[in-house]
Amino acid sequence: MPETTETNAAAETKEAPTPQLSMQRVFLKDISFESPRSPMVFQEEWKPEVGMELNTKSRQVGENVYEVVLEITVTVKNKGESAYLVQVQQGGLFVISGLDDQQLHHALGAFCPATLFPYARENIDAVVVKGSFSPLMLAPINFDALYVESLQKQQAETQQ
């Protein structure tokens, strides 16, 4: 009898889907650079004020295939006036299976954007340098903390 119990437990283990998450492709969906005060901005003392806005979008594009887009807008001002603006939409295709709804939501809202961030950061830096400005290396971002903060904000709005 004990063998039957072990066999049933082994069968149950085999039936549970194995979680899978893999990146299939990284792509630049959109990029924009504006420097409205060039060339005058290069003649001023440089004390930049950097602002950043971050958003993510995701959608299912096939069976277990999801597109995730990390949108970053960086605004740099010098002495209160716009020096330059960079907007990047860094996309990725991810194959995700074997996750429950909560795990899937977390993967799409935190893990995938964190995976895309270094690519977006590199593209932002490259376009800023091509605009003849100093490199702009954005600091790492804790996407898990942002995800939890977003969930807490949604729950607070739902309760009100």
C-alpha positions as CSV (number, residue, x, y, z in Angstrom):
1,M,0.0,0.0,0.0
2,P,2.7,2.6,0.7
3,E,4.0,2.2,-2.8
4,T,0.5,3.2,-4.2
5,T,0.6,6.4,-2.1
6,E,4.0,7.3,-3.4
7,T,2.9,6.6,-6.9
8,N,-0.2,8.8,-6.5
9,A,2.0,11.6,-5.1
10,A,4.4,11.3,-8.0
11,A,1.5,11.4,-10.5
12,E,0.1,14.5,-8.8
13,T,3.5,16.2,-9.0
14,K,3.8,15.4,-12.7
15,E,0.4,16.9,-13.4
16,A,1.2,20.3,-11.9
17,P,2.5,22.6,-14.6
18,T,6.1,23.7,-14.2
19,P,6.4,27.5,-14.0
20,Q,8.2,28.9,-17.0
21,L,9.3,32.5,-17.8
22,S,11.6,33.3,-20.7
23,M,12.4,36.3,-22.7
24,Q,12.1,35.7,-26.4
25,R,13.0,39.1,-27.9
26,V,13.9,42.7,-26.8
27,F,13.0,45.5,-29.1
28,L,13.0,49.3,-29.2
29,K,9.3,50.2,-29.9
30,D,9.7,54.0,-29.9
31,I,12.3,56.6,-29.0
32,S,12.2,60.4,-29.0
33,F,14.7,63.1,-28.2
34,E,14.1,66.8,-28.0
35,S,16.5,69.6,-27.1
36,P,14.5,72.8,-27.7
37,R,17.1,75.2,-26.4
38,S,20.1,73.9,-28.4
39,P,22.7,75.4,-29.0
40,M,22.2,78.1,-26.3
41,V,21.9,75.4,-23.6
42,F,25.6,74.4,-24.2
43,Q,26.7,78.0,-23.4
44,E,25.2,78.0,-19.9
45,E,26.5,76.8,-16.6
46,W,25.3,73.2,-16.4
47,K,23.4,72.3,-13.2
48,P,20.8,69.8,-14.4
49,E,17.6,68.9,-12.6
50,V,16.5,65.4,-13.8
51,G,12.9,64.1,-13.6
52,M,11.7,60.7,-14.6
53,E,8.3,59.2,-15.3
54,L,7.9,55.4,-15.5
55,N,5.0,53.3,-16.8
56,T,4.6,49.7,-18.0
57,K,2.0,48.1,-20.2
58,S,1.5,44.5,-21.0
59,R,-0.8,42.4,-23.3
60,Q,-1.1,38.9,-24.3
61,V,-0.2,38.4,-28.0
62,G,-0.3,34.6,-28.3
63,E,-0.7,31.5,-26.3
64,N,1.5,32.0,-23.2
65,V,3.2,34.9,-25.1
66,Y,3.1,38.4,-23.6
67,E,4.4,41.8,-24.9
68,V,5.6,44.0,-22.1
69,V,6.5,47.7,-22.8
70,L,8.5,49.8,-20.4
71,E,7.9,53.5,-21.0
72,I,10.4,56.0,-19.6
73,T,10.3,59.7,-20.0
74,V,13.3,61.7,-18.7
75,T,13.0,65.5,-18.5
76,V,16.2,67.5,-17.8
77,K,16.0,71.1,-16.9
78,N,18.8,73.6,-16.4
79,K,18.0,76.7,-14.4
80,G,14.3,75.9,-14.6
81,E,14.2,75.7,-18.4
82,S,14.0,72.5,-20.5
83,A,17.4,71.3,-21.7
84,Y,16.2,68.0,-23.2
85,L,13.5,65.4,-23.1
86,V,13.9,61.7,-23.8
87,Q,11.0,59.2,-24.3
88,V,11.7,55.5,-24.7
89,Q,9.3,52.6,-25.1
90,Q,11.4,49.4,-24.6
91,G,9.5,46.3,-25.5
92,G,10.0,42.6,-24.9
93,L,8.3,39.4,-25.7
94,F,8.1,36.9,-22.9
95,V,6.8,33.3,-22.8
96,I,5.1,32.7,-19.5
97,S,3.3,29.6,-18.4
98,G,2.5,27.6,-15.3
99,L,1.8,30.7,-13.1
100,D,-1.5,31.5,-11.3
101,D,-3.1,34.9,-12.0
102,Q,-1.4,36.6,-9.1
103,Q,2.1,35.3,-10.1
104,L,1.4,36.2,-13.7
105,H,0.4,39.8,-12.7
106,H,3.6,40.1,-10.6
107,A,5.8,38.8,-13.4
108,L,4.3,41.2,-16.0
109,G,4.3,44.1,-13.5
110,A,7.8,43.7,-11.9
111,F,10.0,41.0,-13.3
112,C,9.6,41.7,-17.0
113,P,10.0,45.5,-16.7
114,A,13.1,44.9,-14.5
115,T,14.5,42.8,-17.3
116,L,13.8,45.5,-19.9
117,F,15.2,48.4,-17.8
118,P,18.9,47.9,-18.7
119,Y,18.1,48.0,-22.4
120,A,16.0,51.2,-22.0
121,R,18.7,52.8,-19.8
122,E,21.3,52.1,-22.5
123,N,19.1,53.5,-25.3
124,I,18.5,56.7,-23.2
125,D,22.2,57.1,-22.5
126,A,23.1,56.7,-26.2
127,V,20.6,59.2,-27.5
128,V,21.5,61.8,-24.8
129,V,25.2,61.5,-25.8
130,K,24.3,61.8,-29.5
131,G,22.5,65.1,-28.5
132,S,25.9,66.3,-27.3
133,F,25.0,66.1,-23.6
134,S,26.9,64.3,-20.8
135,P,26.0,60.6,-20.4
136,L,22.9,60.0,-18.3
137,M,23.2,56.7,-16.4
138,L,19.9,56.2,-14.7
139,A,20.1,54.6,-11.2
140,P,18.8,51.0,-10.8
141,I,15.1,50.8,-10.0
142,N,13.4,48.3,-7.6
143,F,10.5,47.2,-9.7
144,D,9.2,44.8,-7.0
145,A,8.8,47.8,-4.6
146,L,7.1,49.8,-7.3
147,Y,4.8,46.9,-8.0
148,V,3.8,46.5,-4.3
149,E,3.3,50.3,-4.0
150,S,1.0,50.2,-7.0
151,L,-1.0,47.3,-5.5
152,Q,-1.4,49.1,-2.2
153,K,-2.5,52.3,-4.0
154,Q,-5.1,50.3,-6.0
155,Q,-6.4,48.6,-2.8
156,A,-6.7,52.0,-1.0
157,E,-8.6,53.5,-4.0
158,T,-10.9,50.4,-4.0
159,Q,-11.7,50.8,-0.3
160,Q,-12.6,54.5,-0.7
